[in-house]
Amino acid sequence: MIINYDIKNEGTIIEYLESFYISKSKIYKLFLNDLILLNNHKCKREDKIKKGDVLSLILDEEIDYKPAQGKLNIVYEDDYLLIINKDPGIIIHNGKDNLDSLSNLVANYYLENGIYLNVRYAHRIDNETSGIIIFCKDILTHSYMNHFIENHEIERTYRLFISGKLRENKGIIDKPIGEDRHSNKMRISDTGKESITHYKVLKAYNDYSYLECKLKTGRKHQIRCHMASIGHPLLGDLLYGAKDLYIDRCALHSYSVKFIHPVFKEEMELVAEIPNDMKKLLK
């Protein structure tokens, strides 16, 4: 497939490619194999580009997951991104030979729409967690999104229900998180990695509260571990000590993302409404 990129600013081709944070070795291979065109012509890395030019990337790829039919809730799509509102209970990937993951559903969507590209997810959330997952269609977009996710420069907001009521309606939990060697949990540890969670109470009920959280860092199980550490585990989160369930899974939803589009250079803010099992907890 050919992916086209409309040039917005002056510069050189290599400067444009490097703005996606792709490695020099990959850029070298693209030119070595004549996979980059400028206005449908062969070009060199040092060639000048200007607004209105079109840079093209030739990707000789195939769909690398087995297609599986199933519900796919698309929040946003363009030539570079496919953003999904994931249902609870489905994993992001489970090896390319299985058929039970979100990546398999995306593979089927690609097949039905003639998108012959590798399936590339930019990040993951837990099996039980619902909400926004970003897939990238091409290698440049994937490199760009990976860079900003790894450096916590994409604003990700979560909605969740916790046990009990908090004393303060908003606050910050700043506790390092490390692995628990005796289980698959994470734990608060002096030798763990810096972990910062900003929270705000949206509504408090008799036995539980509805919160919004933003992560300054992105550790495994960060929200679950942090909330349990202050005595308020998420509803349904048996791993971290929830007792009053109300829901048959961890009540956590990836609600929104905000980022600068890798190609259009415009601010994007996308929202995925909470699923029905969490809506039932709203009164």
Helices and strands as residue ranges (DSSP letters): E 2-6, E 11-12, H 13-18, H 24-32, E 36-38, E 41-42, E 48-49, E 54-58, E 74-77, E 81-86, H 102-112, E 120-121, E 130-136, H 139-150, E 155-163, E 170-174, E 177-179, E 186-188, E 196-204, E 208-215, H 222-229, G 238-240, E 252-260, E 267-271, H 276-279
